[in-house]
């Protein structure tokens, strides 16, 4: 059993899908992005963002809007195609693309033929080398034509937003999708050739208790998900006004959330899943499990990944691009994004240059979260020490020969320990989700 130490979980911390985090972004522009792009060489991955969904879930913290106006969708896709050409034309000759991820929103909020057109545009604009293609999908809008297109394009990896199989909790979070619908979606994706299928599940949902969480975990394992991401609900209605529809009085408290995380972890391991990072699980043989076991796990804006590319280029409104020396985000509002693309301007709006100190600390944070241990120099360790001391005192980690090693009890505290190496947290008042 993990020790429950609420004082070490009290401060909300980032999920560290990048370092520095998006909270540190300031104004940035086309010149910053293009200078970073010009230095890209070797493996480059692509991320394509579709910020639309047919139905908006109440808990959602993503940048997404309702896909209910055909004209709006069509002009967004036109702009996205233009950005693909703009970036592809500029990419240096030494770059090669081995991973492409489609996310959102829900990529399957667009018509299947539009998805084919996007893949065609990427094929023409970028040097693709037999890329692994992954897609986030909403099972409620996964149709037979979508299955055909995914099979035709050769999508190997897919992620379904499941969250819970419990009908009453589905009502309480504004996402109703009967188990038969998930079964059908799973079957379709397998027939389409998807070999690595992820289910997102959540704990800390309104009205959820241990039994209801575990029954969803059981169902996910029974349906054969290759990967499961088990997240705690981040309920921050001040940041995400749509969450005001959720009854805050029905949410489990911190101790219950902690117990749910532990119970979900135990149950998934008992079903043969391997632990990946602090909140992912994968069946042995899945590329994510192999990456975790071989020390080749990474973390980027898509979460834990086996993708080692040092450059990820994000395209679409709000998409984030990561380079060794900088992180840049496109304009978030789809309307302004379209206008900038229409004017022939790359839509970079925010970002941060990564100095040498950022890169050093970023490596430490990534290693802590991916591998539960990190080598570091004396300066980085000393700087972290005042905030790290309580975790050392609680025997959640120790330092041996300049290496920080987390103990087996430290999993729920991993983000908190990583945050000790993030000096931006000392002055930032930005709100994050709770550590568990
Ligand atoms: S389907 Fe996913 S992205 Fe769309 S509203 Fe629901 S949670 Fe958000």
Boltz pocket constraint, residues with backbone or C-beta under 6 A from the ligand:
constraints:
  - pocket:
      binder: B
      contacts: [[A, 52], [A, 53], [A, 55], [A, 56], [A, 57], [A, 60], [A, 61], [A, 62], [A, 64], [A, 104], [A, 105], [A, 106], [A, 138], [A, 161]]
      max_distance: 6.0
